[in-house]
């Protein structure tokens, strides 16, 4: 339990998209879907996504999101408050290929405030990540909660 939990306010369409992706990729909850988004954006993104404030705060839906230390530190470098930063990451991922975001195992150890490590310091997958990756490619579709 090296994760800290936050209540993040999202636009209804963003929360719905996260629930749909969690269901489609066998993720345990919306929080895990958000962590996939953060790892994808931090490790694959060419630039940090801009923070986005809510257009209609009164319609916002609150979701619980747990982030590991490095994930939280990276998100906070995107600017704005945590809600806006997380929303920016989610919206960027909504425009990406969902298979790339959710169907590829990425370890949180490669997400830090500085972004991804240089290629020569890349840690590869941790044990849980390697196991999850094997399961995904074996087609069981049951990704363990890493």
N, C-alpha and C positions, 0 to 999 in steps of 0.2 A: 504494500500500500504506500508506494512512494508518489502517489498522485494527490493533488489538492483539488477539491471539488468546487465548482463555481456554478451559479445560476446565470445563464446567458439568455438574453432576450433576442429572439429571432423573428423575422417576418414569417407569417404563416406558410408561405410557399417554401421558404428555406427549411423550416422544421419538417414540413411534409416530405420534401426531397430527401432529407436525412433519414426519415423513417422508412421511406421506400428503398433507399440504398441499403440500410441496415437489414431489411427483410430480404432483399434480393441477394445479398452477399453473406447471409447467415451470421451477421454481427449480433452480439448480445444486446446492444442498446444504442441509442442515439449518440451517447458519449463516445463510444468506440468509433462510430462513424466520423465524429468530429476529430478524434485523434488521427484517424487515417488521413483526413483532409490536411491536418497540420503537418504530418510527416511528409505527405506528398508535396505540399507547397514549399516546405522548408528544404526538402532534398531534391526535388525535381524542378521547382519553379525557377524561372530566369530572374525574377525580381520579387521582392516582397509585395504581396497584394496590398493595395491601399485600404485603410480602415473605412468602413461604411457606416454612417449613422442611419437609424431607422427612419423611413419616410413617414410611417404611421405608427408611432409608439403605442397608441391606444389599442392597436390590433395585435401587438407583439405577443408571442407565445414564449413562455419561459421553459428552457430545457436545462437539465442538470448535466454538466460537462466536467469530467475529471481529467486534468492534464498533469503529465509528469513534469518535473522541474525544468528540463531542457525545452520541453514543448511550450510551457508557460513563458519562459524567458524569451524564446523566439517570437511568440505571438506578440509579446509586449514591445518588440522592436518594430512592429508594423505600424505603430502610432495609434492615437486615439485611446479610448478606454477599452477594457477587455472585450466588452460586448461588440463594439465596432470593429475591433481587430479580428475577432473570431468570425464575424459576419463577412468581412472582406475575404478571409480565407475560404469560407464556405462558397461564396458567390464565385470566386475564381475556380473552385473545383467543380461547380455546377457547369462551367463552360468547358471543362476538360473531359477527357474520355473516362467514364465511370470505371471501366475495367482497369485503367491505369491507376486510378485513385484507390479503389477498394479491392481490386483483384490481384494486387501485387503486395507481397509482404515487405514492410519496411520496419526496421527496428528504431525505437525511440532513442537508442544510444547515438544514432547519427543525426539527431535533431538537437541543436544547441542554440544559444543566443546568437552565435556568429553565423548560423546557417550550417550547411553540410560541411563536413571536414574536407580538406584537400584530398584528391584522389589517392595519394600515397598514404594517407592516414585513415582511409575509409575502413570501418570496422567489419564490414560484411555483416551477415545476419548472426544474431545471437542464437543460442541453442533453441529457444522457443520459436524464434522467427524462422530458423531453418526447418524445424519440424512443421510449422504452419505452412511454409512454402511447399514442402514435399506433399503435404495433405492437399493443398490447393491444386497442385499439378496432377495429383492422383485422382482429382475429380470428386473427392468426397464433399467438397464445398463447406465443410465444417471448420471454420477458422477458429482456433482457440483464442481466448482473450489474452493478448500479449501485453 
